[in-house]
Amino acid sequence: MKKLIGALILVLLLAGCQKDSIEYQTITSSLGDINFNMEKAYELKDDEVIENFHMTTYEKADGKQIRIVSEENAAYVVDESVLEEELTQVDEIHVERTEILDIEGFGKVYGALLDDSQLAGMMFYYKFNAGTTVYTILFINGEDFTKEEEAKVKAMITTLKLKEN
């Protein structure tokens, strides 16, 4: 019964039938090849280039963050085995669960809910290819995600779109 109620709440949240109306903004990656809807409560905190990586960080007033990391690397193909290998390299990271999102008009996004006991706490980690670019998007919460927060993350990540030519 609890699972049924939880599923109904999740569906209602994803459908937008919630008490507080959430406003979204469309953000575009630093390379301009992808975009997605992000809650307006997030503001640009940092935008930096570290070697071959470009990292943009958005943060809410409560410290929750979204980090978008991009790397030009045509030879790197993201799939389940790559994700698993990458996530098991660091002892301080515990994988709670993994998932594959097949977003219509975009493609596959490989994700995981992680507990990074050393640095960030709880986070959703998504990785995918967009042309010759490899993207990692982190939704860093610090503490456990509530069902409502998890629904908001899913609502944002499933709006990924490739730039139209």
C-alpha contacts under 8 A as a table, 3 or more apart, distances in Angstrom:
res1	aa1	res2	aa2	distance
1	M	4	L	5.10
1	M	5	I	6.29
2	K	5	I	5.14
2	K	6	G	6.00
3	K	6	G	4.98
3	K	7	A	5.99
4	L	7	A	5.08
4	L	8	L	6.18
5	I	8	L	5.09
5	I	9	I	6.20
6	G	9	I	5.15
6	G	10	L	6.17
6	G	147	K	7.81
7	A	10	L	5.06
7	A	11	V	6.18
8	L	11	V	5.11
8	L	12	L	6.18
9	I	12	L	5.10
9	I	13	L	6.13
10	L	13	L	5.11
10	L	14	L	6.13
10	L	147	K	7.02
10	L	148	E	7.19
10	L	151	A	6.13
11	V	14	L	5.14
11	V	15	A	6.05
12	L	15	A	5.02
12	L	16	G	6.26
12	L	17	C	5.15
12	L	18	Q	6.85
13	L	16	G	5.16
13	L	17	C	5.64
13	L	18	Q	5.69
13	L	148	E	7.02
13	L	151	A	6.39
13	L	152	K	7.71
14	L	17	C	7.59
14	L	151	A	6.19
14	L	152	K	7.40
14	L	154	K	7.92
14	L	155	A	6.06
16	G	21	S	7.70
18	Q	21	S	6.68
22	I	39	E	6.81
22	I	40	K	7.91
23	E	39	E	5.88
23	E	40	K	5.66
23	E	41	A	7.98
24	Y	37	N	5.82
24	Y	38	M	5.27
24	Y	39	E	4.31
24	Y	40	K	4.95
25	Q	37	N	5.44
25	Q	38	M	5.36
25	Q	39	E	6.12
25	Q	40	K	5.46
26	T	35	N	6.59
26	T	36	F	5.51
26	T	37	N	4.36
26	T	38	M	6.15
27	I	35	N	5.46
27	I	36	F	5.77
27	I	37	N	6.27
27	I	38	M	6.80
28	T	31	L	7.95
28	T	32	G	5.66
28	T	33	D	7.39
28	T	34	I	5.84
28	T	35	N	4.21
28	T	36	F	6.83
29	S	32	G	4.97
29	S	33	D	6.42
29	S	34	I	5.61
29	S	35	N	6.01
29	S	68	I	7.64
30	S	54	H	7.51
30	S	56	T	7.70
31	L	34	I	7.85
32	G	35	N	7.58
32	G	163	K	7.03
33	D	130	A	7.40
33	D	162	L	5.90
33	D	163	K	4.85
34	I	130	A	7.47
34	I	160	L	6.89
34	I	161	K	5.57
34	I	162	L	4.53
34	I	163	K	5.27
35	N	159	T	7.97
35	N	160	L	5.75
35	N	161	K	5.44
35	N	162	L	6.63
35	N	163	K	7.09
36	F	156	M	6.70
36	F	157	I	6.91
36	F	158	T	7.96
36	F	159	T	5.10
36	F	160	L	4.51
36	F	161	K	6.24
37	N	156	M	5.47
37	N	157	I	7.71
37	N	159	T	5.99
37	N	160	L	7.49
38	M	42	Y	7.34
38	M	156	M	5.73
39	E	42	Y	5.96
39	E	156	M	7.75
40	K	43	E	7.27
41	A	59	E	7.98
41	A	60	K	5.65
41	A	61	A	7.67
42	Y	58	Y	5.53
42	Y	59	E	4.92
42	Y	60	K	4.54
42	Y	61	A	7.79
42	Y	65	Q	7.57
42	Y	66	I	7.96
43	E	58	Y	5.11
43	E	59	E	5.37
43	E	60	K	6.34
44	L	47	D	7.81
44	L	56	T	7.66
44	L	57	T	6.18
44	L	58	Y	4.41
44	L	59	E	6.52
45	K	56	T	7.77
45	K	57	T	5.47
45	K	58	Y	5.13
45	K	59	E	6.04
46	D	55	M	7.89
46	D	56	T	5.72
46	D	57	T	5.06
46	D	58	Y	7.04
47	D	54	H	7.52
47	D	55	M	5.84
47	D	56	T	4.34
47	D	57	T	6.32
48	E	54	H	5.88
48	E	55	M	5.41
48	E	56	T	6.44
49	V	52	N	7.11
49	V	53	F	5.69
49	V	54	H	4.44
49	V	55	M	6.23
50	I	53	F	5.17
50	I	54	H	6.28
50	I	55	M	7.57
52	N	71	E	6.05
52	N	72	E	7.36
53	F	69	V	6.53
53	F	70	S	5.67
53	F	71	E	4.91
53	F	72	E	7.88
54	H	68	I	7.99
54	H	69	V	5.57
54	H	70	S	5.24
54	H	71	E	6.57
55	M	67	R	6.72
55	M	68	I	5.59
55	M	69	V	4.39
55	M	70	S	6.57
56	T	67	R	5.67
56	T	68	I	5.21
56	T	69	V	6.55
57	T	65	Q	6.80
57	T	66	I	5.81
57	T	67	R	4.44
57	T	68	I	6.47
58	Y	65	Q	5.55
58	Y	66	I	5.15
58	Y	67	R	6.35
59	E	63	G	6.01
59	E	64	K	5.69
59	E	65	Q	4.37
59	E	66	I	6.44
60	K	63	G	5.42
60	K	64	K	5.43
60	K	65	Q	6.43
61	A	64	K	7.49
63	G	141	N	7.94
64	K	139	F	7.72
64	K	140	I	5.76
64	K	141	N	5.04
64	K	142	G	7.08
65	Q	138	L	7.78
65	Q	139	F	5.96
65	Q	140	I	5.04
65	Q	141	N	6.79
66	I	137	I	6.98
66	I	138	L	5.48
66	I	139	F	4.66
66	I	140	I	6.14
67	R	136	T	7.93
67	R	137	I	5.61
67	R	138	L	5.05
67	R	139	F	6.74
67	R	140	I	7.90
68	I	135	Y	7.08
68	I	136	T	5.93
68	I	137	I	4.61
68	I	138	L	6.59
69	V	135	Y	5.66
69	V	136	T	5.10
69	V	137	I	6.31
70	S	133	T	6.52
70	S	134	V	5.70
70	S	135	Y	4.59
70	S	136	T	6.53
71	E	133	T	5.53
71	E	134	V	5.28
71	E	135	Y	6.63
72	E	132	T	5.90
72	E	133	T	4.42
72	E	134	V	6.34
73	N	76	Y	5.67
73	N	132	T	5.67
73	N	133	T	5.61
73	N	134	V	6.40
74	A	77	V	7.59
74	A	131	G	7.47
74	A	132	T	4.19
74	A	133	T	6.48
74	A	134	V	7.98
75	A	132	T	7.79
76	Y	134	V	7.16
77	V	82	V	7.89
77	V	129	N	6.72
77	V	134	V	7.87
78	V	82	V	5.86
78	V	83	L	6.93
78	V	110	Y	7.68
78	V	127	K	7.00
78	V	128	F	5.68
78	V	129	N	6.27
78	V	134	V	7.67
79	D	82	V	5.36
79	D	83	L	6.27
79	D	110	Y	6.87
79	D	128	F	7.94
80	E	83	L	5.20
80	E	84	E	6.17
80	E	110	Y	6.84
81	S	84	E	5.08
81	S	85	E	6.05
82	V	85	E	5.15
82	V	86	E	6.06
83	L	86	E	5.16
83	L	87	L	6.12
83	L	110	Y	7.13
83	L	111	G	7.92
83	L	127	K	7.67
84	E	87	L	5.26
84	E	88	T	6.22
85	E	88	T	5.43
85	E	89	Q	6.59
86	E	89	Q	5.66
87	L	90	V	6.63
87	L	93	I	7.16
87	L	95	V	7.34
88	T	91	D	7.00
88	T	93	I	7.49
90	V	93	I	5.71
91	D	94	H	7.51
92	E	116	D	5.84
92	E	117	S	5.69
92	E	118	Q	5.96
93	I	114	L	6.53
93	I	115	D	5.68
93	I	116	D	4.50
93	I	117	S	6.50
93	I	118	Q	7.89
94	H	114	L	5.72
94	H	115	D	5.08
94	H	116	D	6.44
94	H	117	S	7.90
95	V	98	T	7.38
95	V	112	A	6.81
95	V	113	L	6.22
95	V	114	L	4.77
95	V	115	D	6.51
96	E	112	A	7.28
96	E	113	L	5.42
96	E	114	L	5.61
96	E	115	D	7.03
97	R	112	A	5.59
97	R	113	L	5.48
97	R	114	L	7.47
98	T	110	Y	7.69
98	T	111	G	5.62
98	T	112	A	4.08
98	T	113	L	6.41
99	E	110	Y	6.16
99	E	111	G	5.15
99	E	112	A	5.98
100	I	108	K	6.63
100	I	109	V	5.79
100	I	110	Y	4.70
100	I	111	G	6.04
101	L	108	K	5.61
101	L	109	V	5.08
101	L	110	Y	6.41
101	L	111	G	7.58
101	L	158	T	7.84
102	D	106	F	7.73
102	D	107	G	5.46
102	D	108	K	4.46
102	D	109	V	6.38
103	I	106	F	5.33
103	I	107	G	5.22
103	I	108	K	6.20
103	I	109	V	7.42
103	I	158	T	6.21
103	I	160	L	7.56
104	E	107	G	6.38
105	G	161	K	7.15
106	F	160	L	6.75
106	F	161	K	5.71
106	F	162	L	6.29
108	K	128	F	6.88
109	V	126	Y	6.44
109	V	127	K	5.96
109	V	128	F	5.07
110	Y	126	Y	5.55
110	Y	127	K	5.30
110	Y	128	F	6.26
111	G	124	F	7.05
111	G	125	Y	5.35
111	G	126	Y	4.16
111	G	127	K	6.26
112	A	124	F	5.77
112	A	125	Y	5.20
112	A	126	Y	6.58
113	L	122	M	7.29
113	L	123	M	5.88
113	L	124	F	4.58
113	L	125	Y	6.28
114	L	121	G	7.89
114	L	122	M	5.67
114	L	123	M	5.31
114	L	124	F	6.16
114	L	125	Y	7.04
115	D	120	A	7.82
115	D	121	G	5.31
115	D	122	M	4.53
115	D	123	M	6.52
116	D	119	L	5.86
116	D	120	A	5.54
116	D	121	G	4.71
116	D	122	M	6.21
116	D	123	M	7.63
117	S	120	A	6.88
117	S	121	G	5.39
118	Q	121	G	7.27
120	A	123	M	7.30
120	A	140	I	6.69
120	A	141	N	7.71
120	A	142	G	5.54
121	G	140	I	7.51
121	G	141	N	7.02
121	G	142	G	4.27
121	G	143	E	5.95
122	M	140	I	6.31
122	M	141	N	5.58
122	M	142	G	4.94
122	M	143	E	5.39
122	M	144	D	5.82
122	M	145	F	7.36
123	M	138	L	6.53
123	M	139	F	5.35
123	M	140	I	4.35
123	M	141	N	5.64
123	M	142	G	6.92
124	F	138	L	5.68
124	F	139	F	5.02
124	F	140	I	6.61
125	Y	136	T	7.02
125	Y	137	I	6.00
125	Y	138	L	4.75
125	Y	139	F	6.63
126	Y	136	T	5.52
126	Y	137	I	5.13
126	Y	138	L	6.40
127	K	134	V	7.30
127	K	135	Y	5.54
127	K	136	T	4.40
127	K	137	I	6.45
128	F	134	V	5.91
128	F	135	Y	5.43
128	F	136	T	6.75
129	N	132	T	6.95
129	N	133	T	5.75
129	N	134	V	4.64
129	N	135	Y	6.15
130	A	133	T	5.27
130	A	134	V	6.39
130	A	135	Y	7.32
130	A	162	L	7.39
139	F	153	V	7.23
141	N	144	D	7.08
141	N	145	F	6.82
145	F	148	E	7.83
145	F	149	E	5.64
145	F	150	E	5.89
146	T	149	E	5.11
146	T	150	E	6.15
147	K	150	E	5.08
147	K	151	A	6.12
148	E	151	A	5.07
148	E	152	K	6.32
149	E	152	K	5.04
149	E	153	V	6.35
150	E	153	V	5.12
150	E	154	K	6.31
151	A	154	K	5.10
151	A	155	A	6.02
152	K	155	A	4.93
152	K	156	M	6.23
153	V	156	M	5.19
153	V	157	I	6.15
154	K	157	I	5.25
154	K	158	T	5.92
155	A	158	T	5.64
155	A	159	T	6.88
156	M	159	T	5.60
156	M	160	L	7.68
157	I	160	L	5.85
